[in-house]
Amino acid sequence: SLLRGRRGLRQSGSSRWRSAVRLDRVNDYEALREGFAWSIPETFNFGVDVVDKWAQASPALEALVAIDAEGNERRWTYRDMAIATDGCAGLLQQLGVRQGDRVLILLPRIAEWQIAMVACTKIGAVSVPCVTMLTSHDLEYRVEHADVAAVITTADQVHKFDAIDGLAVRVCVGEPPPDWKR
């Protein structure tokens, strides 16, 4: 089957995937190739066109499972993800982030990384994902050269931005220090 090994697609119940061409039943590859056409929408926003649509169609469907180093699990449904990404997107907009603005995301491998990335996508902001091993100097370079308008990071990483000027928006995951938003 075309869906063999793609557990998430098979379990989704999407008729779009069930009606896909089964390559093991193709007798005339050239005819298939000639008749193929990509279906590309005029606009596409992953946050709206995927996360929000799944939240509407199957709100209880599991979207994300996050397991920390101690083995603790956090499970997010599509409804949870839509609410969380809308909240983050709304906060960023309230703080002045607009379409085309660059948002540096300095988060470890936690669910909030995906939330921040999708939130940026929803408002048309450009994500600048960074790994937490970067130094203040590394981050200053990125902020200046990428013309970064905002940063999202964790409380244990905010010190890396102390000497960096020009960041109008500073968002902290967890308990924020003064001058940072949560």
N, C-alpha and C positions, 0 to 999 in steps of 0.2 A: 504494500500500500504506500501511496505517496506520503502518508502521515506517519508511517512506522518510525518509531523513535522520537517523535515530536509530541510527547505526552501532553503538553499544554495546549496544542492546537486540537488534538483529538478530543480532549476532555472539554474544550470550550463549547462544543456543540454547534459551532458556527457552520451554517449551511454553505457558506462561501468555501470553506475548506473541504467539506464533504463532497462538494460538486467539482472539485479540482480534477484536472486531467490525470488519470493514472498512467504513468509512463510505462508500466509493464503491459499495458493493453494498446499501446500505439503500434499500428501496423505500417503507417505511412508517415515516417518522420518528416519528410520534405513537405507534405501537405500540412502537417501540424505546424511546422516552422513558418510556412507561408501564411497561414491563417492566424498566427500569433500576433497579438498587439498588447503592449503594456497599457494598463488602465491607470493613468497618472492624474490625480486630481489637480485642479488649478492651484489650490492652496492646501497645505497640510500642516497641522500643528499636533505633535505627538500628545501633548497634554490634553488638548481638547478632543482630537479625533480618535485617540486610543483610550487614555485613562478615563476621561469623562464619559465617553460612550459606553465603555465597559461598566462604569459605575451606574449608569442608567439602565443598561440591559441586564446586568447580573451583579447587583451591588454587594452580595455576600460572597462572590467568587474571590478566592485568595489571589492577591496580586503580588505580595512580597513576604518573604520569610527572612527575618534577620536573626542570626545566631551569634551571640557574643563569645568572647574567649572562654567564659565560664560555662558555656553551653545553654545560657538562657535564651529562650526564643521570644521574639515579638512577631506577631502575624498581622498583616495589613490586608484588608479587603480592598477591592477597587473603590468602594464607597469611602473607606478610610483614606485611601490615597487621594481621591478627588477632594475631599474636605481639607486634608493637610496641605496639598499643593495649592489649592485656592487660598488658604490662609496665608501661606508663605508668599504667594504672588501678590495678594492684597497688601500685605505688610510692605513688601518691596515697593509697590506702587505708591502707597501712602507715604513712604519715606523719600519718594522722588525718582525711583528707578523707572525708566521709560524704555520703549522699544528701541533696540539698537545699543543701549547702554551695556557695558561689560561688567559682569559680576564675577569676582574671584571667589571660588568655592574651595576652601581649605578645610576639608573634613576627612576624618578617617573612614574606614569601611563600615558605615552605619547607615541605617535606613534614611536618615535625614539628608544624606548625600543625594539619594535618588529624588527625594522630595524637593530639595533645592534645585536640582537640575531640571525637573519637570516644571517647577514653578517659574523658572527663568524662561523656559520654552513657551509657557502659556502667555506670558506678557511680551514675548519677542525680545527679551534681553539675551545677550550673548554670554554663555557660561565660559568661564576660564577655570577649568578644574585643575587643582594643584594637590600634590601629595604633601602630607604633614611633615615630611623630613626636610622640606625647604627651610632655609634660614631667613632671617629678616632681610638680609641683603638680597637673596634670591627673590623674595616677595616684592621688595622695593623695585627691583628691576622690572618685574612683571607688571606691577601697578603703573609704573611710568611708561613703559613701552607699549602696553596694551590699552593705555588710557582707561584704566579700571575706575568705575564710579562707585562700586560697592563691594563689600566683602561679607562672606558668611563663613564663620568658623566656630570652634568650640572654645570654652572658657580657658582651657589649658594652652591654647594657641594665640590668644589675643595679644599677649606681650610682644609677639613678633611684629605687630603693626604699630607699636608705640611711637616709633620714630618716622613712620611713613605719613607724609602729608598728602592732602588732596583726596582723601577718602571721605566723601560726604556721608556715606551710608555704611554703618558697621553693625552687623547682625551676629548675635552669639547664640549658638545652640546650647542650652543649659542656662545656668545662672549667670547673667551678664554683669560685667563690671560697669562702673559709671561711664556714661557717654556711649554705651553700646545698647542696642535694642534686642529684645528677645522675640 
